[in-house]
Structures are given as structure tokens and as C-alpha cells.
Amino acid sequence: MNAIFNDGRSPVSNAVEQLVSEHGFRAVLAALMLRLLRRRKRAGSVDIERLSPHLRRDIGLPPVELEPNVLPIIPFPPLR
């Protein structure tokens, strides 16, 4: 038989209490502070005008004429 007892506390409160009992208050607080400081970085938006004609065609945009002897500048994501 599976019995779930509700002690009037939220599941988050119970989870935090379990984390503190397993790892200690300082470790949980430090992890929380690090998580707040290291916010997730959003992916940068792509400048549509800088896409190559091939990529523009692949995503359904109208073609843009390039100047002769000029290569398109293709932005690369940063390497990690």
C-alpha cells in the first residue's frame, strides 16, 4: 500500500529540507547563490542580412545579390 501523508508543507519545502539534511545548509546555500549568479545565457540573434545566399534559400528567404568578388561574412558560434 502506498500512503502519501500531507503534513501541510509544500513539496518544494520538503525537497529543500531533504537537500539541507543530506548536504548541509552552507553547501545548499552556496549552490543556490552560484546558480543565481550564473544565469543561463540566451542564444544570440542572427542578423538575417549577413546570411549567405545558400542559407537564405534553405530557410525560405528571398535571395540577395552579393557584390562581385566579396565573400559573405558568416558568423560562427563561440567554441567551448
C-alpha positions as CSV (number, residue, x, y, z in Angstrom):
1,M,0.0,0.0,0.0
2,N,1.3,3.4,-0.9
3,A,0.3,6.1,1.5
4,I,1.3,9.7,1.0
5,F,1.0,11.8,4.1
6,N,0.4,15.5,3.7
7,D,2.0,17.4,6.5
8,G,0.7,20.8,5.2
9,R,4.0,21.8,3.7
10,S,4.8,22.3,0.0
11,P,6.8,19.7,-1.9
12,V,9.5,22.3,-2.5
13,S,9.9,22.9,1.2
14,N,10.2,19.2,1.7
15,A,12.8,18.9,-1.1
16,V,14.8,21.8,0.3
17,E,14.7,20.2,3.8
18,Q,16.0,16.9,2.4
19,L,18.8,18.7,0.5
20,V,19.9,20.5,3.6
21,S,19.8,17.3,5.7
22,E,21.9,15.5,3.1
23,H,24.4,18.2,2.1
24,G,24.3,20.8,4.8
25,F,23.0,24.3,4.9
26,R,26.2,26.0,3.6
27,A,26.5,23.7,0.6
28,V,22.9,24.2,-0.4
29,L,23.1,28.0,0.0
30,A,26.4,28.1,-2.0
31,A,24.9,26.1,-4.8
32,L,21.8,28.4,-4.9
33,M,24.0,31.5,-4.9
34,L,26.1,30.1,-7.8
35,R,23.0,29.2,-9.7
36,L,21.6,32.7,-9.3
37,L,24.9,34.3,-10.4
38,R,25.4,32.1,-13.4
39,R,22.3,32.8,-15.3
40,R,21.7,30.9,-18.5
41,K,22.9,32.9,-21.5
42,R,20.5,33.3,-24.3
43,A,21.4,32.4,-27.8
44,G,22.3,35.5,-29.8
45,S,20.0,36.5,-32.6
46,V,21.2,36.0,-36.1
47,D,21.5,39.0,-38.5
48,I,19.5,37.9,-41.5
49,E,21.3,40.3,-43.8
50,R,24.6,38.6,-43.1
51,L,23.4,35.1,-44.1
52,S,24.9,33.6,-47.2
53,P,22.6,33.2,-50.2
54,H,22.6,29.4,-49.8
55,L,21.4,29.6,-46.2
56,R,18.8,32.3,-47.1
57,R,17.4,29.9,-49.8
58,D,17.4,27.0,-47.3
59,I,15.2,28.8,-44.8
60,G,12.9,30.3,-47.5
61,L,14.1,33.9,-47.6
62,P,14.4,35.8,-50.9
63,P,17.8,35.9,-52.5
64,V,20.1,38.9,-52.1
65,E,22.6,39.9,-54.7
66,L,26.2,39.9,-53.5
67,E,28.9,42.3,-54.7
68,P,31.3,40.5,-57.1
69,N,34.5,39.1,-55.5
70,V,33.1,39.6,-52.0
71,L,32.6,36.6,-49.8
72,P,29.7,36.7,-47.3
73,I,30.5,37.0,-43.7
74,I,29.2,34.0,-41.9
75,P,29.1,34.3,-38.1
76,F,30.2,31.3,-36.2
77,P,29.1,30.4,-32.6
78,P,31.8,30.6,-30.0
79,L,33.6,27.4,-29.3
80,R,33.6,26.0,-25.8
